[in-house]
Amino acid sequence: MSDNGAALTIRLDRWLHHARLFRTRTLASEAISGGGIRLNSQPCRKPAQTVRPGDLVTVAAHGKVRTLRVLDLGERRGPAVQAAGLYEEIDP
């Protein structure tokens, strides 16, 4: 991550993969294209849509719906403990 103060963004499919919500970027892309993901309460069907810290991502997958606030973007897919620090769960 850079410390230049610029607004950092990442592709939605990459963030979902980094946050370990989907096993692969392909699965994340398919979920986005299939309408299972909302970004800031708006339907999102573009895997390349950018997200930034503070955004709300609603994920309908694996039999449940979760709303997550993006805290960090992550640089790679790391262990589950590290991935959990990329977001905070918002109570429905």
C-alpha positions as semicolon CSV with decimal commas, in nm:
position;residue;x (nm);y (nm);z (nm)
1;M;0,000;0,000;0,000
2;S;0,120;0,349;-0,066
3;D;0,120;0,627;0,191
4;N;0,079;0,916;-0,052
5;G;-0,275;0,995;0,068
6;A;-0,433;0,925;-0,270
7;A;-0,767;0,748;-0,269
8;L;-0,682;0,382;-0,313
9;T;-0,914;0,148;-0,496
10;I;-0,923;-0,216;-0,599
11;R;-1,142;-0,420;-0,833
12;L;-1,444;-0,567;-0,656
13;D;-1,366;-0,923;-0,768
14;R;-1,011;-0,895;-0,633
15;W;-1,132;-0,755;-0,299
16;L;-1,387;-1,034;-0,257
17;H;-1,110;-1,286;-0,322
18;H;-0,863;-1,112;-0,086
19;A;-1,133;-1,106;0,185
20;R;-1,174;-1,482;0,136
21;L;-1,544;-1,453;0,056
22;F;-1,487;-1,656;-0,261
23;R;-1,224;-1,923;-0,322
24;T;-1,124;-1,780;-0,663
25;R;-1,153;-1,451;-0,850
26;T;-1,350;-1,637;-1,116
27;L;-1,613;-1,739;-0,860
28;A;-1,625;-1,381;-0,730
29;S;-1,668;-1,250;-1,086
30;E;-1,948;-1,497;-1,153
31;A;-2,128;-1,392;-0,833
32;I;-2,100;-1,026;-0,931
33;S;-2,215;-1,087;-1,290
34;G;-2,502;-1,301;-1,161
35;G;-2,638;-1,021;-0,944
36;G;-2,539;-1,159;-0,604
37;I;-2,340;-0,853;-0,500
38;R;-2,445;-0,497;-0,418
39;L;-2,207;-0,207;-0,376
40;N;-2,326;0,082;-0,158
41;S;-2,683;-0,054;-0,183
42;Q;-2,674;-0,048;-0,565
43;P;-2,681;-0,360;-0,782
44;C;-2,339;-0,427;-0,930
45;R;-2,275;-0,658;-1,225
46;K;-1,923;-0,544;-1,320
47;P;-1,633;-0,740;-1,165
48;A;-1,403;-0,447;-1,247
49;Q;-1,612;-0,203;-1,039
50;T;-1,378;-0,032;-0,795
51;V;-1,417;-0,033;-0,418
52;R;-1,245;0,179;-0,156
53;P;-1,235;0,183;0,222
54;G;-1,571;0,287;0,364
55;D;-1,778;0,125;0,087
56;L;-2,055;-0,118;0,182
57;V;-2,055;-0,453;0,003
58;T;-2,359;-0,680;0,034
59;V;-2,285;-1,041;-0,057
60;A;-2,557;-1,300;-0,117
61;A;-2,366;-1,630;-0,133
62;H;-2,323;-1,961;0,044
63;G;-2,682;-1,955;0,170
64;K;-2,668;-1,622;0,352
65;V;-2,660;-1,248;0,299
66;R;-2,383;-1,043;0,460
67;T;-2,326;-0,668;0,458
68;L;-1,964;-0,567;0,500
69;R;-1,791;-0,231;0,538
70;V;-1,458;-0,223;0,355
71;L;-1,182;-0,131;0,601
72;D;-0,876;-0,213;0,391
73;L;-0,806;-0,334;0,039
74;G;-0,539;-0,594;0,101
75;E;-0,242;-0,654;-0,123
76;R;-0,293;-1,027;-0,170
77;R;-0,505;-1,316;-0,050
78;G;-0,366;-1,397;0,291
79;P;-0,467;-1,617;0,582
80;A;-0,823;-1,599;0,717
81;V;-0,718;-1,394;1,020
82;Q;-0,560;-1,131;0,795
83;A;-0,858;-1,138;0,555
84;A;-1,102;-1,071;0,841
85;G;-0,925;-0,739;0,897
86;L;-1,029;-0,618;0,553
87;Y;-1,390;-0,566;0,657
88;E;-1,633;-0,530;0,944
89;E;-1,964;-0,710;0,945
90;I;-2,267;-0,480;0,960
91;D;-2,568;-0,621;1,146
92;P;-2,871;-0,662;0,918
